[in-house]
Amino acid sequence: MRNFRFGFTVDSPGDQDELSRLCGTADSYGYDVALAVDHLGPDRSSPFSVLMATAFASRRLHVGTHVLNIGYWNPSILAREVATLVRLTEGRFELGIGFGIVKAQYDAARIPWHPFDKRMDLVAASIEEMNGLLSAEHGLEPPPLLVGGASPRALGIAAELADIASFGGRFQVPGEEPGTLRFITAEEADKGVEFLREKTGSRIDEMEVNSFILHVEVTDDRRAAGERIAAAREPHFLVEDAEHALDTPFMLIGTEEQIARQLLENRERYGFSYITVRRPHLETFGPVIKRVRELE
């Protein structure tokens, strides 16, 4: 069984001092990886620039993308950016690629938004072309590759091409506007992990499986928190009921001890050993890291 790794997203730091403080906080809690997001819009930062600054602010943390929107990137430009990060971080860079879920950002930037299957094809083709360019033009081996997604097609691409399979934790709700997302249930996660294992075969022992945690809440009353989340009916945060909110492996709700034990159970059940939380939850989740490592 793999040891845990813990990552957090870095989303548009205001300046170098803020980024340095953030890295210091992450180091003090024992995080392993700082991850840049890839969004367009007001006050959004370039993921590769943020990662370069992060790598110099902390010489311990690995850095990576979680995840690039593949529709924004030409493989030649992507290979150049990746090669630069690999060299200047001395091998601490991990590349994460995803399929894109926020159509409004594509529309606002006048970037074509393709149907789901075409976005899947684009990811696979871009990875293969980028890897060839890294070798031919830059003389480099590809960095560790994370592919994010939860659909069978996405997991199939991860099984074939990735070193890390990342479960993003949400599905597009069929028939609703793009970006209307429902959390994956525990049973759906079981099926996804089983599908990944079938597709990966013996290579599953070489892969790392990542869980992207979208909500962390430290509370003495799990039930009340689950009921509140279910009742809110937020479009990007849909759950069916309180049980769904409390059982999904992509929300962590409870005391620090309960959350730590949930992570250990999720590693046993799903193989989730690489845990990523969003920037707003870095400090909330930080103390859990120590408790998890004590329980290991």
KELUMLO-857404 format. One line per field, with one value per residue: residue in one letter; z, x, y of N, C-alpha, C in turn. Coordinates in Angstrom, 3 decimals, m for minus. Atoms other than C-alpha are relative to their C-alpha. Layout:
BEGIN
residuo: a,...
nZ: Z,...
nX: X,...
nY: Y,...
caZ: Z,...
caX: X,...
caY: Y,...
cZ: Z,...
cX: X,...
cY: Y,...
end
This chain:
BEGIN
residuo: m,r,n,f,r,f,g,f,t,v,d,s,p,g,d,q,d,e,l,s,r,l,c,g,t,a,d,s,y,g,y,d,v,a,l,a,v,d,h,l,g,p,d,r,s,s,p,f,s,v,l,m,a,t,a,f,a,s,r,r,l,h,v,g,t,h,v,l,n,i,g,y,w,n,p,s,i,l,a,r,e,v,a,t,l,v,r,l,t,e,g,r,f,e,l,g,i,g,f,g,i,v,k,a,q,y,d,a,a,r,i,p,w,h,p,f,d,k,r,m,d,l,v,a,a,s,i,e,e,m,n,g,l,l,s,a,e,h,g,l,e,p,p,p,l,l,v,g,g,a,s,p,r,a,l,g,i,a,a,e,l,a,d,i,a,s,f,g,g,r,f,q,v,p,g,e,e,p,g,t,l,r,f,i,t,a,e,e,a,d,k,g,v,e,f,l,r,e,k,t,g,s,r,i,d,e,m,e,v,n,s,f,i,l,h,v,e,v,t,d,d,r,r,a,a,g,e,r,i,a,a,a,r,e,p,h,f,l,v,e,d,a,e,h,a,l,d,t,p,f,m,l,i,g,t,e,e,q,i,a,r,q,l,l,e,n,r,e,r,y,g,f,s,y,i,t,v,r,r,p,h,l,e,t,f,g,p,v,i,k,r,v,r,e,l,e
nZ: 0.000,0.116,m1.031,0.387,0.375,m0.149,0.823,m0.121,1.180,m0.124,0.926,0.223,m1.119,0.292,0.218,m0.417,m1.458,m0.316,0.421,m0.931,m1.244,0.271,0.044,m1.360,m0.723,0.515,m0.513,m1.437,m0.182,0.599,1.367,0.892,1.366,0.285,1.313,0.628,0.785,1.353,0.345,0.650,m0.556,m0.818,m1.100,0.112,0.235,0.862,m0.860,0.034,m0.718,m1.429,m0.436,m0.038,m1.218,m1.139,m0.108,m0.622,m1.359,m0.824,0.659,m0.398,0.653,1.425,0.595,1.114,0.460,m0.351,1.155,1.173,0.959,1.199,1.116,0.017,0.219,1.166,m0.512,0.093,m1.088,m1.240,m0.154,m0.404,m1.399,m0.833,m0.012,m0.853,m1.403,m0.369,m0.204,m1.045,m1.306,m0.272,m0.054,m0.976,0.698,0.424,0.944,m0.053,1.160,m0.076,1.225,0.042,m0.410,m0.133,1.367,0.032,0.142,1.409,0.789,m0.230,0.646,1.411,0.260,0.338,m0.988,0.763,m0.709,m0.965,0.615,0.692,m1.031,m0.389,1.066,m0.022,m1.096,0.358,1.089,m0.473,m0.846,0.844,0.771,m0.930,m0.407,1.109,0.092,m1.129,0.348,1.240,0.012,m1.273,m0.555,m1.343,m0.264,m0.544,m1.458,m0.413,0.618,m0.631,0.837,m0.872,0.564,m0.711,0.957,0.497,1.049,m0.639,m0.766,0.969,0.437,m1.132,m0.118,1.095,0.194,m1.164,m1.198,m1.092,0.390,m0.960,m0.002,m0.257,m1.017,0.435,1.351,0.646,m0.083,1.369,0.361,m0.597,0.578,m0.340,m1.278,m1.056,m0.429,m1.157,m0.621,0.180,m1.216,m0.393,0.866,1.312,m0.139,0.034,1.385,0.745,m0.381,0.559,1.442,0.174,m0.252,1.129,1.164,m0.257,m0.156,m0.961,m0.166,m1.076,m1.138,0.282,0.087,m1.179,0.206,m0.655,m0.280,m0.087,m1.025,0.339,m1.187,m1.294,m1.079,m1.326,m0.786,m0.914,0.389,1.407,0.564,0.291,1.140,1.194,0.320,0.516,1.351,0.880,0.144,0.721,1.427,0.816,1.301,0.146,m1.279,m0.229,m0.587,m0.036,m1.366,m0.985,0.051,1.158,m0.382,m1.023,0.464,1.151,m0.405,0.495,m1.081,m1.297,m0.987,m1.326,m0.809,0.630,m0.154,0.925,1.368,0.162,0.130,1.292,1.032,m0.071,0.546,1.446,0.628,0.022,0.869,1.369,0.402,0.036,m0.869,0.308,m0.347,0.334,m0.474,0.597,m0.794,m1.175,m1.066,m0.369,m1.445,m0.670,0.164,m0.398,m1.184,0.262,0.571,m1.109,m0.615,0.931,m0.057,m1.289,0.058,0.909
nX: 0.843,m0.805,0.061,0.757,m0.535,1.035,m0.202,0.959,m0.012,m0.434,0.904,m0.180,m0.531,m0.041,m1.380,m0.988,0.053,1.131,m0.355,m1.006,0.690,0.787,m0.908,m0.459,1.090,0.117,m1.156,0.148,0.993,m0.481,0.447,m1.056,0.091,0.775,0.583,0.632,1.206,m0.071,1.277,m0.051,0.947,m0.592,m0.919,m0.569,m1.441,m0.580,m0.411,m1.430,m0.702,0.222,m0.790,m1.410,m0.210,0.193,m1.162,m1.098,0.413,m0.210,m0.883,0.427,1.238,0.160,1.010,0.676,1.247,1.181,m0.644,0.080,1.106,m0.761,0.419,m0.740,m1.428,m0.600,m1.030,m1.353,m0.157,0.031,m1.299,m0.969,0.239,m0.342,m1.463,m0.555,0.268,m0.783,m1.406,m0.226,0.399,m0.884,0.762,1.096,1.233,0.941,0.955,1.367,0.797,1.419,0.787,0.777,1.401,0.645,0.188,0.082,m1.344,m0.363,0.805,m0.460,m1.307,0.189,m0.688,1.048,0.410,0.315,0.757,m0.758,m0.883,m1.090,m0.938,m0.761,m0.966,m1.001,m0.921,m0.881,m0.884,m0.917,m1.013,m0.941,m0.798,m0.875,m1.089,m0.938,m0.743,m0.938,m1.172,m0.659,m0.429,m0.555,m0.852,0.467,1.064,1.184,0.152,1.166,1.225,1.292,1.172,1.151,1.310,0.734,0.764,m0.762,m0.963,m1.122,m0.763,m0.708,m1.185,m0.926,m0.567,m0.934,m1.069,m0.373,m0.636,0.922,1.396,0.639,1.456,0.390,1.033,1.305,0.472,0.963,1.354,0.535,1.151,m0.102,m1.010,m1.368,m0.409,0.917,m0.807,0.452,m1.054,0.016,0.319,m0.980,0.166,m0.552,m1.456,m0.375,0.051,m1.065,m1.277,m0.035,m0.227,m1.405,m0.823,0.161,m0.684,m1.426,m0.599,m1.105,m0.646,0.635,m0.915,m0.966,0.721,0.493,1.387,0.217,1.355,0.055,0.998,0.597,0.544,m0.492,0.684,m0.245,1.200,0.430,1.340,m0.067,1.339,0.505,m0.751,0.474,1.348,m0.107,m0.552,1.030,1.091,m0.449,0.233,m0.862,m0.143,m1.278,m0.230,1.236,0.066,1.396,0.507,m1.075,m0.825,m0.887,m1.060,m0.862,m0.621,m0.883,m1.401,m0.529,0.201,m0.499,0.816,m0.047,m1.131,m1.286,m0.188,0.901,m0.482,m1.212,0.378,0.666,m1.036,m0.581,0.996,0.088,m1.178,0.226,1.134,m0.128,m1.389,m0.325,m1.145,m0.444,1.170,m0.134,1.065,0.007,m0.670,0.747,0.024,m1.368,m0.214,0.957,m0.423,m1.391,m0.219,0.377,m1.154,m0.774,0.736,m0.044,m1.322,m0.091,0.815,m0.634
nY: m1.199,m1.212,m1.031,m1.180,m1.311,m1.021,m1.178,m1.101,m0.856,m1.398,m0.669,m1.434,m0.784,m1.427,m0.446,0.990,0.157,0.874,1.350,0.506,0.360,1.192,1.145,0.240,0.659,1.370,0.742,0.249,1.062,1.237,0.252,0.488,m0.504,m1.208,0.252,m1.161,0.245,m0.564,m0.621,m1.304,m0.955,m1.060,0.321,1.338,m0.013,1.020,1.108,0.292,m1.066,0.223,1.149,m0.380,m0.777,0.902,0.882,m0.746,m0.376,1.197,0.968,1.342,0.396,0.240,m0.881,0.636,m0.593,0.816,0.600,m0.862,0.132,0.331,m0.832,m1.264,0.216,0.646,0.905,m0.558,m0.968,0.757,0.663,m1.027,m0.365,1.151,0.152,m1.055,0.350,1.181,m0.384,m0.994,0.537,1.145,1.237,m0.027,m0.371,1.033,m0.586,0.497,m0.412,0.329,m0.070,m1.238,0.148,m1.306,m0.483,m1.462,m0.563,0.172,m0.932,m1.371,m0.164,0.363,1.268,0.982,0.993,1.195,1.032,0.792,0.991,m0.669,m0.446,1.190,0.262,m1.058,0.277,1.115,m0.403,m1.039,0.638,0.735,m0.954,m0.714,0.889,0.081,m1.259,m0.083,0.801,m0.414,m1.399,m0.437,1.029,0.298,0.955,m0.682,0.028,0.788,m0.516,0.233,m0.242,m0.158,0.274,1.042,0.806,1.151,m0.390,m0.686,0.981,0.822,m0.750,0.021,1.347,0.241,m0.977,m0.802,0.548,m0.295,m0.175,m0.892,m0.047,m1.376,m0.019,m0.483,0.275,m0.879,0.540,0.116,m0.822,m1.323,m0.880,0.357,m0.570,0.438,1.145,0.764,0.785,1.446,0.738,1.015,1.161,m0.363,0.025,1.420,0.465,m0.651,0.594,1.348,m0.155,m0.372,1.184,0.905,m0.562,m0.139,1.318,0.107,m1.306,m0.754,m0.076,m1.061,m1.266,m0.688,m0.402,m1.281,m0.460,m1.455,m0.292,m1.282,m0.654,0.478,m0.708,0.568,m0.255,1.061,0.445,0.379,0.095,m1.337,m0.523,0.686,m0.490,m1.369,0.069,0.554,m0.966,m1.197,0.239,m0.848,0.663,0.706,0.657,0.728,1.333,0.441,m0.112,m0.089,1.215,m0.164,m0.938,0.576,1.237,m0.168,m0.178,m1.267,m0.964,0.456,m0.710,0.615,m0.434,0.336,1.446,0.687,m0.209,0.798,1.407,0.130,0.083,1.341,0.918,m0.221,0.605,1.447,0.332,m0.500,m0.199,m1.430,m0.295,m1.364,m0.794,m1.416,m0.876,m1.335,m1.032,m0.478,1.000,0.370,m0.095,0.877,1.387,0.188,0.832,1.387,0.676,0.567,1.093,1.131,0.619,0.683,1.204,0.958
caZ: 0.000,m0.955,1.624,1.630,m0.240,0.310,m2.123,m2.206,m4.997,m5.434,m6.966,m8.121,m5.261,m4.965,m4.786,m3.966,m0.228,m0.120,m2.044,0.265,3.331,1.747,1.045,4.583,5.988,3.733,4.731,8.418,8.013,5.965,2.551,m0.286,m3.492,m4.513,m7.519,m9.881,m11.396,m14.996,m15.374,m17.450,m16.250,m13.946,m11.540,m12.808,m12.883,m15.376,m13.926,m15.102,m13.795,m10.418,m10.247,m11.083,m8.267,m5.907,m6.678,m5.626,m2.575,m1.271,m2.168,m0.539,m2.175,m5.477,m7.885,m10.492,m12.398,m11.230,m13.921,m17.235,m19.446,m22.530,m24.876,m23.927,m24.938,m28.214,m27.728,m28.909,m26.454,m23.721,m24.356,m24.069,m20.755,m19.339,m20.364,m18.641,m15.400,m15.431,m15.757,m13.355,m10.607,m10.790,m11.357,m8.809,m11.462,m12.095,m15.034,m14.548,m17.550,m17.617,m20.127,m19.235,m17.498,m17.450,m20.882,m19.971,m19.707,m23.189,m24.572,m22.962,m24.418,m27.828,m27.571,m29.261,m26.850,m28.190,m27.357,m24.628,m26.866,m28.906,m25.708,m24.711,m28.088,m27.746,m24.370,m25.607,m28.816,m27.028,m24.461,m27.129,m29.259,m26.264,m25.125,m28.581,m28.627,m25.157,m26.433,m29.928,m29.219,m25.563,m24.880,m21.846,m20.470,m19.675,m16.051,m13.969,m15.629,m13.861,m15.851,m14.143,m14.696,m13.531,m16.674,m18.103,m21.109,m18.906,m16.669,m19.738,m20.932,m17.448,m17.361,m20.700,m20.427,m16.881,m13.816,m11.588,m12.046,m10.400,m9.490,m9.727,m7.599,m9.733,m12.813,m15.258,m14.661,m17.907,m19.634,m17.573,m18.571,m18.804,m15.357,m13.476,m11.396,m8.967,m6.462,m7.137,m4.626,m2.700,m4.850,m8.076,m6.798,m6.169,m9.767,m11.109,m9.170,m10.241,m13.881,m13.537,m12.093,m14.911,m17.558,m15.904,m15.145,m13.460,m13.950,m11.188,m8.629,m10.323,m10.420,m7.823,m7.341,m6.428,m4.807,m5.382,m2.232,m2.916,0.591,4.039,7.150,10.701,12.892,15.843,14.064,10.773,10.269,10.496,8.049,5.577,5.785,5.225,2.141,0.665,1.269,m0.364,m3.850,m5.204,m8.958,m8.677,m5.378,m5.811,m3.542,m3.289,0.497,3.731,3.428,m0.019,1.370,4.283,2.325,m0.811,m0.607,m2.154,0.904,4.304,7.144,10.870,13.635,12.714,14.072,12.029,8.851,9.397,9.846,6.790,4.707,5.956,5.136,1.678,0.954,1.861,m0.104,m3.182,m3.194,m2.689,m1.336,m2.949,m1.491,m2.897,m1.199,m2.503,m1.314,0.945,2.944,3.342,6.964,7.921,6.582,7.655,11.185,9.751,7.935,11.210,12.607,9.469,9.677,13.359,12.632,9.769
caX: 0.000,1.348,2.253,0.151,1.061,m0.805,m1.211,m2.977,m3.967,m2.390,m4.958,m3.780,m1.563,m1.537,2.237,5.476,5.172,1.747,3.041,6.053,3.790,1.540,4.479,5.764,2.373,2.172,5.678,4.817,1.817,3.749,2.140,4.104,2.887,1.747,m0.558,m1.533,m4.997,m5.704,m8.617,m9.279,m10.947,m10.403,m7.457,m6.473,m2.759,m0.639,m0.186,3.396,4.497,2.926,4.670,8.037,7.697,6.443,9.389,11.779,9.716,9.959,12.859,11.070,7.649,7.050,4.948,2.402,m0.740,m4.158,m5.199,m4.466,m7.493,m6.208,m8.237,m6.105,m2.796,m1.033,1.265,4.366,3.809,2.949,6.164,8.181,6.544,6.937,10.590,11.302,9.659,11.394,14.810,14.381,12.678,15.337,12.752,10.171,7.507,4.438,2.118,m1.634,m3.981,m7.773,m10.580,m12.236,m15.592,m16.264,m17.651,m18.232,m14.480,m13.924,m16.754,m15.475,m12.000,m13.426,m11.768,m13.730,m15.647,m15.752,m18.139,m17.053,m15.624,m13.606,m12.126,m11.124,m9.454,m7.654,m6.165,m4.793,m3.388,m1.859,m0.099,1.436,2.531,3.918,5.927,7.432,8.410,9.954,12.256,12.961,13.264,14.260,16.071,13.921,11.889,8.292,7.626,5.171,1.769,m1.564,m4.790,m7.931,m11.477,m14.126,m15.823,m14.883,m13.252,m11.131,m10.109,m9.218,m6.857,m5.342,m4.870,m3.063,m0.939,m0.713,1.426,m1.300,m5.049,m6.993,m10.655,m12.140,m15.135,m17.973,m19.989,m21.711,m25.449,m26.955,m29.345,m28.258,m26.138,m22.374,m20.887,m23.910,m22.013,m23.040,m20.733,m19.862,m21.342,m19.309,m20.756,m19.899,m16.348,m16.171,m17.174,m14.705,m11.802,m12.731,m12.885,m9.453,m7.999,m9.453,m8.069,m4.675,m4.090,m0.791,0.346,m2.032,0.689,2.919,0.212,m0.750,m4.441,m5.389,m8.535,m9.336,m11.162,m13.597,m14.849,m13.257,m15.230,m14.047,m17.120,m18.474,m21.819,m21.348,m25.044,m25.955,m23.188,m24.357,m27.955,m26.929,m24.882,m27.693,m30.259,m28.136,m28.448,m25.509,m25.082,m21.416,m21.939,m24.979,m25.578,m28.729,m29.082,m27.084,m25.933,m24.508,m22.550,m21.192,m20.350,m18.719,m14.927,m14.602,m15.858,m14.203,m16.561,m16.127,m13.605,m9.913,m9.803,m12.829,m11.420,m8.046,m9.697,m11.893,m8.755,m7.256,m10.499,m10.622,m7.067,m8.004,m11.281,m10.360,m6.563,m6.608,m3.129,m2.506,m4.903,m5.367,m7.337,m8.311,m6.517,m9.413,m9.058,m5.271,m5.252,m8.393,m6.990,m3.385,m3.651,m5.250,m1.993,m0.122,m2.901,m3.005,0.720,0.468,m2.279,m0.283
caY: 0.000,3.417,6.036,9.174,12.332,15.591,18.454,21.817,24.167,27.594,29.912,33.368,34.618,38.397,38.833,37.039,37.726,36.108,33.112,32.774,32.843,30.236,27.930,28.397,27.440,24.387,23.312,23.627,21.294,18.754,19.141,17.546,19.206,22.710,22.642,25.448,25.587,26.594,28.993,32.085,35.243,38.233,37.955,34.517,33.691,31.772,28.275,27.843,31.242,30.517,27.161,28.656,31.177,28.459,26.201,28.953,29.929,26.345,24.089,21.125,21.144,19.442,21.504,20.542,21.433,20.270,20.333,22.013,22.635,20.885,23.075,26.068,24.452,23.715,20.675,22.557,25.407,22.927,20.968,24.194,25.130,21.637,21.425,24.739,23.627,20.240,21.866,24.755,22.737,20.011,17.317,18.458,19.113,16.910,17.569,17.225,17.373,17.472,17.725,21.044,21.446,25.210,26.042,29.699,30.301,28.894,30.997,34.203,33.624,32.601,29.188,26.385,24.170,20.627,17.784,15.399,12.662,15.137,16.607,13.087,12.540,15.862,14.917,11.596,13.088,16.087,13.906,11.723,14.690,16.583,13.545,13.213,16.882,16.694,13.961,15.295,19.035,19.204,15.934,15.187,12.328,13.315,14.287,12.248,12.614,12.951,12.608,13.846,12.711,10.279,8.968,5.554,7.244,9.521,6.641,4.592,7.321,7.542,3.776,3.845,6.988,8.350,7.741,9.182,8.780,11.594,11.302,14.771,13.891,15.319,14.416,16.711,16.293,14.911,17.276,20.296,23.294,22.592,23.140,21.725,19.188,16.461,14.812,11.182,8.771,6.216,3.441,5.288,5.745,1.981,1.327,3.895,2.428,m1.100,0.039,1.671,m1.523,m3.588,m1.240,m0.899,m4.556,m5.332,m1.721,m0.600,m1.348,1.237,3.927,6.470,7.250,10.800,12.112,15.786,16.887,19.708,20.406,20.078,20.946,20.310,19.978,18.019,17.594,15.752,15.177,18.866,19.761,17.127,18.301,21.920,21.038,18.938,21.678,24.400,22.847,24.819,24.138,23.101,21.295,19.079,16.088,14.012,14.075,14.254,10.641,11.382,14.354,12.328,9.169,10.578,10.313,13.781,15.662,15.408,16.327,15.685,16.106,15.988,12.441,11.375,12.896,11.225,7.847,8.455,9.000,5.752,3.927,5.543,4.436,0.881,0.959,2.992,3.189,6.983,7.683,11.083,13.643,17.158,19.913,23.336,26.462,27.646,24.420,24.375,25.557,23.620,20.372,20.937,19.475,16.325,15.507,15.002,12.826,10.652,10.066,9.219,6.678,5.112
cZ: 0.000,1.231,m0.524,m0.527,0.059,m0.826,0.265,m1.250,0.363,m1.044,0.037,1.236,m0.389,m0.294,0.555,1.507,0.411,m0.354,0.945,1.333,m0.165,0.003,1.391,0.843,m0.442,0.490,1.464,0.275,m0.578,m1.349,m0.877,m1.350,m0.044,m1.454,m0.530,m0.791,m1.326,m0.398,m0.688,0.638,0.880,1.140,m0.027,m0.366,m0.967,0.852,0.011,0.693,1.512,0.502,0.061,1.274,1.236,0.207,0.623,1.406,0.967,m0.775,0.362,m0.787,m1.461,m0.509,m1.184,m0.416,0.355,m0.325,m1.143,m0.787,m1.382,m1.196,m0.104,m0.586,m1.313,0.490,m0.062,1.121,1.336,0.243,0.440,1.477,0.943,0.091,0.913,1.475,0.446,0.320,1.235,1.377,0.386,0.241,0.986,m0.651,m0.407,m0.864,0.151,m1.134,0.187,m1.278,m0.130,0.368,0.042,m1.389,m0.077,m0.164,m1.434,m0.855,0.144,m0.694,m1.497,m0.400,m0.291,1.148,m0.760,0.809,0.821,m0.673,m0.722,1.006,0.505,m1.031,0.047,1.118,m0.390,m1.079,0.467,0.874,m0.861,m0.807,0.899,0.420,m1.101,m0.135,1.150,m0.307,m1.180,0.076,1.281,0.671,1.399,0.002,0.531,1.524,0.386,m0.490,0.797,m1.020,0.909,m0.712,0.799,m0.934,m0.423,m1.068,0.604,0.763,m0.930,m0.514,1.118,0.117,m1.059,0.069,1.267,1.039,1.212,m0.595,1.076,m0.177,0.429,0.916,m0.436,m1.433,m0.505,0.081,m1.410,m0.209,0.580,m0.701,0.358,1.273,1.127,0.475,1.261,0.559,m0.271,1.335,0.322,m0.924,m1.409,0.030,m0.002,m1.441,m0.834,0.292,m0.564,m1.506,m0.270,0.184,m1.148,m1.213,0.166,0.105,1.027,0.249,1.142,1.199,m0.184,0.012,1.378,m0.308,0.888,0.199,0.173,0.920,m0.216,1.193,1.241,1.071,1.314,0.903,0.935,m0.400,m1.500,m0.648,m0.383,m1.204,m1.302,m0.425,m0.575,m1.446,m0.988,m0.275,m0.851,m1.506,m0.888,m1.312,m0.179,1.164,0.354,0.644,0.181,1.378,0.948,m0.045,m1.151,0.365,0.967,m0.493,m1.165,0.465,m0.418,0.866,1.281,1.071,1.319,0.841,m0.733,0.082,m0.982,m1.444,m0.256,m0.204,m1.314,m1.121,m0.008,m0.581,m1.520,m0.728,m0.118,m1.036,m1.461,m0.506,m0.035,1.005,m0.209,0.125,m0.307,0.544,m0.682,0.965,1.209,1.183,0.505,1.513,0.773,m0.027,0.570,1.224,m0.205,m0.520,1.104,0.602,m0.905,0.125,1.335,m0.033,m0.935,0.767
cX: 0.878,m0.129,m0.803,0.907,m1.155,0.366,m1.072,0.104,0.421,m0.784,0.233,0.475,0.164,1.386,0.944,m0.013,m1.141,0.319,1.026,m0.624,m0.804,0.882,0.537,m1.044,m0.126,1.154,m0.189,m1.010,0.461,m0.599,1.192,0.041,m0.857,m0.440,m0.705,m1.223,0.104,m1.372,0.264,m1.036,0.704,0.846,0.513,1.478,0.407,0.489,1.505,0.820,m0.140,0.869,1.480,0.311,m0.123,1.215,1.195,m0.348,0.167,0.863,m0.368,m1.215,0.214,m1.087,m0.632,m1.232,m1.147,m1.266,m0.066,m1.270,0.617,m0.389,0.730,1.409,0.287,1.138,1.419,0.265,0.016,1.334,1.072,m0.162,0.398,1.511,0.653,m0.180,0.820,1.440,0.179,m0.488,0.823,m0.814,m1.136,m1.356,m0.802,m1.063,m1.359,m0.823,m1.441,m0.716,m0.804,m1.449,m0.748,m0.117,0.010,1.375,0.493,m0.745,0.512,1.329,m0.048,0.869,m1.064,m0.241,m0.492,m0.883,0.928,0.997,1.171,1.015,0.835,1.084,1.145,1.017,0.989,0.998,1.029,1.100,1.048,0.884,0.968,1.176,1.038,0.844,0.978,1.272,0.766,0.586,0.705,0.899,m0.375,m0.990,m1.219,m0.005,m1.138,m1.279,m1.214,m1.084,m1.215,m1.305,m0.680,m0.798,0.824,1.026,1.221,0.876,0.759,1.260,1.044,0.678,1.067,1.232,0.567,0.771,m0.911,m1.389,m0.686,m1.510,m0.442,m1.195,m1.379,m0.274,m0.807,m1.380,m0.585,m1.223,0.012,1.077,1.399,0.443,m0.985,0.507,m0.565,1.156,m0.207,m0.316,1.109,m0.077,0.525,1.519,0.515,0.074,1.120,1.352,0.118,0.251,1.464,0.904,m0.095,0.781,1.518,0.688,1.112,0.684,m0.610,0.918,1.046,m0.657,m0.317,m1.429,m0.287,m1.484,0.031,m1.164,m0.524,m0.597,0.577,m0.689,0.248,m1.160,m0.254,m1.358,m0.021,m1.384,m0.542,0.713,m0.476,m1.378,0.052,0.498,m1.050,m1.106,0.394,m0.232,0.817,0.325,1.285,0.254,m1.170,0.246,m1.469,m0.623,1.187,0.914,0.996,1.177,0.991,0.756,0.958,1.441,0.599,m0.396,0.532,m0.677,0.087,1.091,1.299,0.271,m0.877,0.476,1.244,m0.342,m0.750,1.025,0.668,m0.957,m0.102,1.219,m0.173,m1.070,0.254,1.442,0.427,1.127,0.549,m1.244,0.285,m1.186,0.127,0.605,m0.831,0.030,1.398,0.202,m0.951,0.475,1.386,0.207,m0.352,1.201,0.821,m0.706,m0.007,1.339,0.265,m0.758,0.594,0.934
cY: 1.251,0.881,1.189,1.107,0.984,1.227,1.050,0.855,1.413,0.778,1.510,0.762,1.461,0.527,m1.062,m0.214,m0.926,m1.448,m0.618,m0.401,m1.288,m1.248,m0.331,m0.711,m1.455,m0.871,m0.373,m1.113,m1.339,m0.346,m0.376,0.698,1.255,m0.059,1.241,m0.441,0.754,0.518,1.334,0.911,1.019,m0.552,m1.428,0.093,m1.110,m1.167,m0.241,1.080,m0.160,m1.150,0.318,0.781,m0.884,m0.882,0.702,0.451,m1.163,m0.975,m1.440,m0.479,m0.391,0.957,m0.715,0.776,m0.937,0.786,1.005,m0.289,m0.212,0.861,1.324,m0.155,m0.710,m0.914,0.543,0.999,m0.723,m0.695,0.995,0.347,m1.133,m0.166,1.043,m0.329,m1.198,0.402,0.886,m0.443,m1.220,m1.276,m0.023,0.286,m1.231,0.671,m0.659,0.585,m0.461,0.378,1.286,m0.235,1.334,0.632,1.516,0.638,m0.137,1.023,1.429,0.281,m0.327,m1.202,m1.048,m0.986,m1.231,m0.950,m0.893,m0.948,0.653,0.549,m1.165,m0.310,1.014,m0.225,m1.087,0.404,1.024,m0.591,m0.703,0.951,0.754,m0.875,m0.149,1.251,0.166,m0.770,0.589,1.395,0.423,m1.037,m0.435,m1.160,0.764,m0.041,m0.941,0.661,m0.422,0.306,m0.008,m0.270,m1.095,m0.897,m1.211,0.381,0.678,m0.982,m0.944,0.677,0.025,m1.357,m0.246,0.890,0.616,m0.801,0.150,0.162,0.825,m0.030,1.392,0.150,0.451,m0.441,1.186,m0.649,m0.072,0.883,1.397,0.820,m0.483,0.721,m0.268,m1.356,m0.641,m0.818,m1.492,m0.665,m0.998,m1.209,0.280,0.026,m1.434,m0.502,0.615,m0.608,m1.412,0.038,0.347,m1.214,m0.997,0.482,0.017,m1.358,0.016,1.338,0.805,0.151,1.092,1.376,0.549,0.443,1.201,0.259,1.509,0.361,1.415,0.732,m0.668,0.827,m0.733,0.407,m1.172,m0.579,m0.282,0.029,1.372,0.597,m0.640,0.474,1.407,0.004,m0.515,1.014,1.199,m0.110,0.932,m0.717,m0.794,m0.952,m0.916,m1.360,m0.350,0.206,0.022,m1.220,0.061,0.910,m0.631,m1.225,0.201,0.181,1.339,1.190,m0.618,0.841,m0.746,0.612,m0.346,m1.500,m0.770,0.129,m0.841,m1.474,m0.248,m0.126,m1.364,m1.045,0.145,m0.559,m1.508,m0.365,0.344,0.062,1.445,0.287,1.406,0.883,1.469,0.764,1.352,1.012,0.469,m0.963,m0.368,0.006,m0.916,m1.452,m0.267,m0.879,m1.471,m0.797,m0.677,m1.191,m1.236,m0.719,m0.674,m1.325,m1.056,m0.929
end
